Amino acid sequence: MITKERLEQIGKSIMTNAVTATGFSPQFNKMRNIKSNIQIQITDQMSFDELQDVAISKKNNNVIEKLVTIGKKIYSQNPTDENAYMIAVSIGTIIKEYGWDNDYIAGEKLYVLVNKISQENIESDEYDNPEFQFKLGVKYANGEDVVQDYRKAAFWWEKAAQQGYATAQYNLAQCYEKELGVNIDYTLALYWYKKAAEQGDDDALTNIALYHYLGRGTCQNYEEAIRLWMEAANLGNNKAAYNLGICYRDGVGVLKDLVEAEVWLVKAKDLGHPNASKALEQVQRTLKRQWGYIL
């Protein structure tokens, strides 16, 4: 298999030196010839009407696989990494010119093409793997080597989430909550938070509690919110511990109890919540004023 690092090296070498003082480099001219060769062969395999149908409807049908098959035959005559790259870019350019997809000339889809052409097929091995799908979503969300696209990030996270990948389930819930690549849908956000929480994700559990507290995507239920925050706090979640401290301090969802508020705010501080120290100091000042002691 041609690695991504190797692919990047080849691409930089060919594209950086594509134009010389006397015109195109020999490698770049070779790539242009490969593209012309592939285009001639695809027109031999498909009728004019079929190609017109592809161009008009913007559906590639099985044409990409036919292009890959042609590319494999060309590669077999000179099975080098550089040749695989040039064939893949040629095919990616044809795909882009037909308006089917712009992503085959670089990034993940080019990587797939290169390894298909060189007899390695990662699609069944990696693209069906939830960890790979999750990481691909992260790449699109962060714009790592690709154009940032939350729609694609949500697409890949959903694929991983459906296979039970907890972090993808949490991220997908965040997408539905914050309108990242998908429409806001608190019901779906809550659904995916629950899926992640079932696998021990305490951040997801904390957010489920918040949804019950606010009545977001479900009926408002302070008692359930408090119960879930206690569960998450005992798992070490500083947000849950902090929220409990504030609830007991203000008497929201529970009877006001500054001693209990202090207990949870101490825990939140120990767990590293950034706002816990200030809230704890306020509670302790009140306790000292009222009772003359601090826990």
SVG drawing of the C-alpha trace seen along z (x, -y; Angstrom):
<svg xmlns="http://www.w3.org/2000/svg" viewBox="-42 -37 56 43">
<polyline fill="none" stroke="black" stroke-width="0.4" points="0.0,0.0 1.2,-3.5 1.2,-5.5 -0.3,-9.0 3.2,-10.4 4.7,-8.8 1.7,-10.1 2.4,-13.6 6.1,-13.4 5.3,-12.3 2.7,-15.0 5.0,-17.8 7.9,-16.5 5.7,-16.4 3.6,-19.5 6.4,-21.8 8.4,-21.2 5.5,-21.0 6.5,-24.2 10.0,-24.8 11.6,-27.7 11.0,-25.7 7.5,-24.6 5.9,-21.7 8.2,-19.1 8.5,-15.6 6.6,-14.1 3.7,-16.6 3.6,-16.0 3.4,-12.3 0.5,-12.9 -1.3,-14.9 -0.7,-12.0 -2.1,-9.5 -5.2,-11.6 -5.8,-11.8 -5.2,-8.0 -7.8,-7.3 -10.3,-9.6 -9.9,-7.9 -10.4,-4.5 -13.5,-5.5 -15.1,-6.9 -14.4,-3.5 -16.2,-1.7 -19.2,-4.0 -21.5,-5.2 -22.1,-8.9 -25.6,-8.7 -24.2,-7.1 -21.6,-9.8 -24.2,-12.5 -26.5,-10.9 -23.6,-11.0 -22.8,-14.6 -26.4,-15.8 -27.6,-14.0 -24.3,-14.4 -24.5,-10.8 -21.3,-8.8 -23.0,-5.4 -20.1,-2.9 -17.9,-5.2 -15.4,-5.8 -14.8,-2.0 -14.3,-1.8 -11.8,-4.6 -10.0,-2.8 -9.9,0.5 -8.3,-1.4 -5.9,-3.0 -4.9,0.4 -4.0,1.6 -1.8,-1.4 -0.2,-1.0 0.6,2.7 2.9,1.6 5.0,-0.5 4.1,0.4 5.7,-2.5 4.4,-4.7 4.9,-7.8 2.9,-6.2 0.1,-5.3 -0.1,-8.9 -0.1,-10.3 -2.8,-7.9 -4.9,-8.7 -4.6,-12.5 -5.5,-12.0 -8.7,-10.1 -9.4,-12.7 -9.2,-15.5 -11.5,-13.7 -14.0,-13.2 -13.8,-16.9 -14.2,-18.0 -17.5,-15.9 -18.7,-17.8 -19.2,-14.6 -16.9,-15.4 -14.0,-17.8 -12.4,-15.8 -10.7,-13.1 -7.7,-15.3 -6.4,-15.5 -6.9,-14.2 -8.6,-11.1 -10.3,-10.2 -7.1,-10.6 -5.5,-8.2 -8.3,-5.7 -7.8,-6.0 -4.0,-5.5 -4.3,-2.4 -7.1,-1.0 -5.0,-1.5 -2.0,0.1 -4.1,3.2 -4.7,2.1 -8.3,1.4 -8.7,-0.4 -12.3,-1.1 -13.6,2.2 -10.8,2.3 -10.7,-1.3 -13.7,-3.2 -16.0,-0.7 -13.9,-1.0 -15.6,-3.2 -12.3,-4.6 -11.2,-5.5 -14.6,-7.1 -14.4,-9.1 -10.9,-10.3 -12.0,-11.3 -14.8,-13.3 -12.3,-15.1 -10.2,-16.0 -13.2,-17.6 -14.2,-19.4 -10.7,-20.8 -9.8,-21.4 -6.7,-19.1 -5.4,-18.6 -9.0,-19.2 -11.3,-22.2 -13.2,-22.5 -16.7,-21.0 -18.9,-20.2 -21.5,-18.6 -18.9,-16.0 -17.7,-15.7 -21.2,-15.0 -21.7,-12.5 -18.6,-10.5 -19.4,-10.8 -22.9,-9.4 -21.4,-6.4 -19.1,-5.7 -21.9,-6.4 -24.1,-3.9 -21.4,-1.3 -21.3,-2.2 -18.2,-4.4 -18.9,-6.4 -16.9,-9.5 -18.5,-9.8 -21.9,-9.5 -21.0,-12.4 -19.6,-14.6 -22.7,-13.9 -24.9,-15.0 -22.9,-18.2 -23.5,-18.7 -27.3,-18.5 -27.1,-20.7 -24.9,-23.4 -26.1,-23.3 -22.7,-22.1 -23.3,-20.6 -26.8,-19.6 -30.0,-21.4 -30.5,-21.9 -32.4,-18.9 -32.4,-18.6 -34.3,-15.3 -31.6,-13.7 -28.9,-15.3 -30.4,-13.8 -30.6,-10.4 -26.9,-10.4 -25.9,-11.6 -27.8,-8.7 -26.0,-6.3 -22.6,-7.7 -23.6,-7.7 -24.6,-4.0 -20.9,-3.4 -19.7,-5.3 -19.2,-8.8 -19.6,-11.0 -19.7,-14.3 -22.6,-12.8 -24.3,-11.9 -23.8,-15.5 -25.4,-16.9 -28.4,-14.6 -28.9,-15.9 -28.7,-19.5 -31.4,-18.6 -33.7,-17.4 -32.9,-20.5 -33.8,-22.8 -36.6,-20.7 -34.6,-20.5 -35.6,-17.6 -37.6,-16.1 -39.8,-17.2 -38.3,-19.3 -37.4,-17.1 -35.2,-18.6 -35.2,-15.4 -33.8,-13.4 -31.3,-16.1 -30.0,-16.0 -29.8,-12.2 -27.8,-12.1 -25.5,-14.9 -24.7,-13.0 -24.0,-9.9 -21.7,-11.8 -20.0,-13.7 -19.2,-10.4 -17.6,-9.3 -15.3,-12.3 -17.1,-14.9 -16.2,-18.4 -19.1,-20.1 -21.7,-17.8 -20.1,-18.4 -20.2,-22.2 -23.8,-22.1 -24.8,-20.2 -23.0,-22.8 -24.9,-25.6 -28.2,-23.8 -27.8,-23.3 -26.5,-26.8 -29.5,-28.4 -32.1,-25.8 -33.0,-24.9 -34.4,-21.4 -33.4,-20.6 -33.8,-22.2 -31.3,-24.9 -28.4,-23.4 -25.1,-25.4 -23.3,-22.5 -24.2,-20.2 -23.3,-23.0 -19.9,-23.2 -19.3,-19.5 -20.0,-19.5 -18.1,-22.6 -15.0,-21.3 -15.3,-18.2 -15.7,-20.3 -12.6,-22.4 -10.6,-19.2 -11.6,-17.9 -10.4,-21.2 -13.6,-23.1 -12.5,-26.7 -15.4,-28.4 -15.6,-26.3 -13.1,-28.2 -15.0,-31.5 -18.3,-29.9 -16.8,-27.9 -15.4,-31.0 -18.8,-32.7 -20.5,-29.7 -17.8,-29.4 -18.1,-33.1 -21.9,-32.7 -21.4,-29.6 -18.8,-31.4 -21.1,-34.4 -24.1,-32.2 -22.5,-29.4 -19.0,-30.5 -17.3,-27.5 -16.1,-26.2 -16.3,-22.5"/>
</svg>
